[in-house]
């Protein structure tokens, strides 16, 4: 896959913890609105795909874990690591959460 600029998009890997985070977000929102839960997750997933396609650098979060990056979106932080050939989404956590190194192990 290539981006609009002709640059090759990085492979996207979503970790098991990030998948669990996304399922939890869906369950939480669906308790009050199944429609909005689906809409929110579709939008959040599109942003995750964009991070890989754009090779977005994000904000360094070395204070939590070396090489960790974060992108704020819709009251969540999308935490990831960028490698030469891939983007690995590690967690998707609410901005109000107190994030620690252990959350990424």
C-alpha positions in Angstrom: 0.0 0.0 0.0 1.3 3.5 -0.8 0.2 6.9 0.6 -0.8 9.9 -1.5 2.7 11.1 -1.7 3.8 7.8 -3.2 5.6 6.7 0.0 5.0 3.2 1.1 2.7 2.9 4.2 4.0 1.1 7.1 2.4 -2.2 8.1 -0.1 -1.8 11.0 -0.1 -4.1 13.9 -2.6 -3.8 16.7 -1.5 -5.5 19.9 -3.8 -7.8 21.9 -3.9 -5.2 24.7 -5.0 -2.5 22.2 -7.7 -4.8 20.8 -8.9 -5.4 24.3 -9.0 -1.6 24.9 -11.0 -1.1 21.8 -13.5 -3.8 22.8 -13.8 -2.2 26.3 -14.5 1.2 24.7 -17.2 -0.3 22.5 -18.8 -2.1 25.4 -18.8 1.0 27.6 -20.4 3.3 25.0 -22.8 0.6 23.8 -24.3 0.4 27.3 -26.0 3.7 26.5 -25.9 3.8 22.7 -25.0 0.9 20.4 -25.2 3.1 17.4 -22.8 5.7 18.8 -20.4 2.9 20.0 -20.1 1.6 16.4 -19.7 5.1 15.0 -17.0 6.0 17.6 -15.1 2.8 17.0 -15.2 3.3 13.2 -13.8 6.8 13.6 -11.1 5.7 16.1 -10.1 2.8 13.9 -9.8 5.2 10.9 -7.5 7.4 12.9 -5.3 4.4 13.9 -5.0 3.5 10.2 -4.1 7.1 9.4 -1.2 7.0 11.9 0.3 4.1 9.9 -0.5 5.5 6.5 0.9 9.0 7.3 3.8 7.6 9.4 2.8 10.2 11.9 5.5 10.8 14.5 3.2 11.6 17.4 4.4 12.9 20.7 7.3 11.1 22.4 6.4 9.5 25.7 9.8 8.2 26.7 8.9 9.2 30.3 6.6 6.2 30.3 8.6 3.8 28.1 11.5 4.3 25.7 10.4 4.8 22.1 6.7 5.1 23.1 4.6 7.6 21.1 1.1 9.0 21.7 -1.5 10.6 19.6 -4.5 12.4 21.4 -7.8 11.8 19.7 -11.4 12.0 21.0 -10.5 11.9 24.7 -8.2 9.0 24.2 -4.5 8.5 23.7 -3.4 6.1 21.0 -0.1 4.7 22.2 2.3 3.2 19.7 5.8 2.5 18.6 7.1 3.3 15.1 9.6 1.0 13.4 11.2 1.2 10.0 8.6 -1.1 8.5 5.6 -1.0 10.9 3.6 0.8 13.4 2.6 -1.2 16.5 -0.5 0.1 18.4 0.1 -0.8 22.0 -2.9 0.7 23.9 -5.9 3.0 23.4 -6.5 4.6 26.8 -8.7 7.4 28.1 -6.9 10.7 28.7 -8.0 10.7 32.4 -6.2 7.4 33.1 -3.0 7.5 35.1 -0.7 5.7 32.7 2.3 3.7 34.0 5.2 1.7 32.4 3.4 -1.5 33.5 0.5 -0.7 31.2 2.8 -1.5 28.2 4.4 -4.7 29.4 
